[in-house]
Amino acid sequence: MIGSGGIGGYLAGALERVGRAVTLCVRTPFDRLVVTDAAGEREVPVRIVADPGAVTAADWVLVTTKAQDTASAEPWFRRLVGPGTRVVVVQNGVGQAERARPHLPADITVLPAIIYCSVERTAPGRITHHGSTKMSVPAGPDGTAFAELFAGTPFEVAQEADFVTVAWRKLLSNAVANPITALTLRRVAVFNEPAIQDLARGLMDEVIRVANAEGARLTGEDAIRILDGYRRMTGDGGSSMLYDRLAGRPLEHAHITGAVVAAAERHGIDVPLNRAILALVGAASGQGLAGDR
């Protein structure tokens, strides 16, 4: 598992619990992985390694870094990827496999994965799960093998014939929840505000036009379901971008809203709301709560 954020830590814990031998590859070492979910708090006995020289080729390599950090995984790829390795890129945005491909041998299997899992890294090595355990991968033999890897875990792994639509449907959700929570510094309860609902609908209308131009099959019904889902959410769930903003880390905006704006430019589609959001989130990226002070 390359990446020790919320998703990487929670996936590592899920796989270890069903007997998989998991190595968590991290940038900055920490002593132990602790996962908190509905069942309580549990220390996960995975191997934690910060030196690529300490690992050898694996059957599966899961990349759970933020999209903008994909290239930083290359030293790990050189050690972990062998002739029979399958690489799975579990990230937000679209084009997950294409981001990793330049850093891998040409003959290696690269599988993109979409994940729905609300999880928060509260401190290095400490993960809190807020809800949802679903992943989607393209249909086929590699997708079947990936689903078998997660057999017995809480994760439901769907194999999708139309993965383009699945990826853009997730991006439709991320393009609303991530920037709005990060900019307002509020969790999903912010979607109970009527003005925020109006903004979300406007953003999603633009994303749907772009997604369909890219070959996805999305409709206004997708937007309604997503917004209704956010309004029904309870608890402390937020978004990965909110958690990064609170921690003063760089944000994933270029691969979420930025992906929408870039595709809109390719197709000559006007997306003024998403352009405005991209400018705002870009200015907030990596600044923390004090900004320029």
Summary of the structure (lengths in Angstrom):
residues: 293
radius of gyration: 18.5
end to end distance: 36.8
largest distance: 53.5
contacts: 949
relative contact order: 0.12
helix: 48%
strand: 20%
